[in-house]
Amino acid sequence: MSVNEYECEKAGVDVVKIKSLSNRIQKAAQEARDMGVQVFGGSNCGSLRYCDDPDKGHLILSSMDGSWSGGDGSENYDDDDGLFRGE
């Protein structure tokens, strides 16, 4: 896990809080992975999913509120302002 401090500063968010939040989310995602469960985000809803049959859709084990994005996760390293940005 890494935190981009310059980007946090630009966004006006507390770097320490972002580090703490990132650590908690990472630990939960690792725990899910160890159970064979995928953390999925999309359409402003998060979910935990499990693939029991590759020919069918994933089982949706839970739905979660919060801030979610289901984009492809692409990153732009060539931003004109020198900031690390995603799609």
C-alpha positions, 0 to 999 in steps of 0.5 A: 500500500502506498499513499500519494502525499502530494495528491492528498495535499492537492485534494485537501485531505488529511494524509494520516486519515488516508493512510489509515483508511487505505490500511483498513480497506487493504486488510479487508480486501486481503481477508476477502481474497483469502476466502476466495471472495472478490471486493467489487465496486460499481454503479455507486454500490459495493459488493462482495462476490464469489465465483462458484461457476465460471460459466455463470455470474458471480454470487453476490454475497453482500451489497454495501453503501459508500463511495464506489467506482467500477471503472477499469482502474487505468492510471495517467502518469503523464498529467500536465500538473505532475499529479498521479491521476486515474480515469 
